[in-house]
Amino acid sequence: MRMLNRWVFVLLVIMLPVLVCVTGCQDEQEPELVMATDATFPPYEYYSGEEIVGIDVDVVAEIGRRNGMRTRVENMKFESVIAAVQSGKVSLAAAGITVSEDRKKQVNFTRPYATAEQVIIVPQHSDIAEPSQLAGKKIGVQSGTTGDLYVAQNIQEPERFANGALAVAALVAGKVDVVVLDNLPAEKHVANNAQLKILPTPLTSEQYAIAVNKNQPQLLAMLNATLEAMEKDGTLARIAESHLNSPVATASLPAAEPGIWSSFHNNFIKNNRWKYLLDGLIVTIEISAAAALIGIFLGGLIGIIRSTADQTGRFRVLNLLCRLYLTVVRGTPVVVQLLIIYFVIFGSVEVSKVLVAIVAFGLNSAAYVAEIIRSGIMSVDKGQMEAGRSLGLSYGFTMRSIIMPQAFKNVLPALGNEFIVLLKETSICGYIALVDLTKGGDIILSQTYDAFLPLLAVALIYLSMVVVLSHLLKKLELRLKKNER
Ligand code: GLN
């Protein structure tokens, strides 16, 4: 029992920063407008160097300025921006969002600030010239957009990509025949790709507006009033103008087959793009290491409770709770758990996303570690416990100094395996707008349209980490074996 208390204590110490941040990180001093967006949508939002810029960013910044509020951008997948508004994670979403009846059921929209169309991008020499020729062709879209919806409802199931740039990259690579996209982003992509063009007939005409939580009527009124003023005094037009003419440095595809060096330069050196990988790598390591710690402590605790219950019949209720926990965690995908923890559990609390990811992956990993530890404890011959007890040692002491060291040795390979899985599993962090290693590579890809080098680099970095980790584990295993003799 004493050992259990110590484990609980250690776990609490690890979790303390999380708890402190959950309760104390809210900055209630200065009002802040937090804007959800997906910075793969030039000229509305895109990366310029390491900064997110664009029409939407400027519009929201100006609204903030006129109302004495700071503004901050939260970059995430387009599919998450409405959910972010609904859950209160952000104050508003400005992401070239088309007003639609379905979306109006979820959020309130401001007055429109721009009009748009869904257009068709094809290779220069395509034989497709009309929307009517799309049936049966491979149509690329950005998942969850009005273009996606239109194609799915009126033509056929499209090929869905995470963002427009990836869809265009697939078009350039010949993986799809056409791409359906909003007109201004389409123009930006085409302007940088001599082998693409836009068909003259659009598929739809739409209006963009800012999305706000339904429980925020005052915010909506404020946004509407400011947008109206900005339209009247020409600010809206001026902002749009400034981004229409500025070339988007991000979207460029060399016309000719690039040499490997120039390709390398474009993907990693130009605009310091390697920084996306480095920053992402740090986030990946941070999350994996902290989650592994939670996994080990919480998983160890659960494993001990479960096997003690199995062997001695103690901890009935605790054991039941642990089993429930294992069933739920192992029965649902980790990406769903991550989203639930971010949007629902920490829905209305300001908390660092790295912490959210650490908690999510830590809780997830604990379930698997628990079963590994339990199998380790069960694998130690029952006679050892009996021997310890008959020598007059307590259950806890026997467990701690006789059973656990052997169990640990037995399960080390399985534990190592779990941490390797954990490290790679963190690659879904992009879902909650975290720039981890995978997302870093993704950003480079969306800027250079080159799938090969960024993905290769990301894969090599993961591989090296796994190789180092395996090596360290092997060493530890050898050392433990030596001590045995
Ligand atoms: N206008 C489209 C939509 O609302 C696409 C927006 C975007 O991709 N950022 O669905």
Residues whose N, C-alpha, C, O or C-beta is under 5 A from the ligand:
A	BS01	LIG	F41 F78 A95 G96 I97 T98 G144 T145 T146 D182
